[in-house]
Amino acid sequence: MQVQVTKWGNSLALRIPKPFAEDAGVSEGSAVELSVEDGKIVASPIRQDSPTLRQLLVKVNKSNLHGEVDTGAPVGREVW
């Protein structure tokens, strides 16, 4: 498929057709790594894996652990 390079401010831009974006798994706001290989522009999606629960819990320590929070007396039919 042929697309046209256009000017965007002081840079150049091109549109990624929807089927290509879907196949590559990119959407608005996605980060991509741009490189030049053998004179070709290559845009590769940057995949960021979600952290595991273990990876998140390892960051919990006494200095960032919060105590209980009193939200006040019941208002309505809450059962505490």
N, C-alpha and C positions, 0 to 999 in steps of 0.2 A: 504494500500500500504506500502511496506517495502522499506526503504531507508537506506543507509549506512552512519554512522558518520565517517568523515575524519578529519585529523589534518590540521589546518590552522594556521601556526606560532605556538604560544604557546597555542592556543585555539582549540576548536573542532568546526566543521561545518557540516551542512547537506544541501542538495539541496532541494528546495521546487519545486515539479513538477508543470509545467505550469497550468494544470487544477485546482490544489489546490490554486495556487496564484491568478488565475482569480476569483475563487469562493470567496476567502477571500478579494479580492479587493486590493491586494498588488502588487507592481512592484519594479523594481530596485530603490533603494534609499528610499523606504518606511520605516517609523519608526514602530517598533513593541515593545510591552511590553512583556518581558520574565518573567515567573513565574513558580513555581513548586507547583502543587496541587495534593495531594495524591500520591506523587512519580512520577507524570507525568509532562513533560515539556510542558508548554502552551505558545504559541506565539500569542498575540492578537494585531491586527493592531491598531495603534494610529490614531484616526480620528481627524483631525483639520478642524473645520468649517471655511469657509472664512468669514472675518469680513464684517459686513454690512456697508453701506455708513454712517449711523449714528455713528457707532463705530469709523470709520476713521475720520469723521469730528469733533468729540469731541476732537481729539488730535490737531486740528489746533488752534493756538493762535498767538498773535502779534509777538512773538519771532521767530516763524518758518514760518510765512506767507511771501511769496516773492512778490515783486512788479513786474511791467511789465518789459519785456526784449526787448530792441530794437535789431532787427535782421538785421538792415540796410535797404538800399533802395531796391526796387523791382529789380529783375534780370530776365528779360524775360517778360512773359505776365501775371504776377500776377495782380490781381485787388484788391487794398486796399482802 
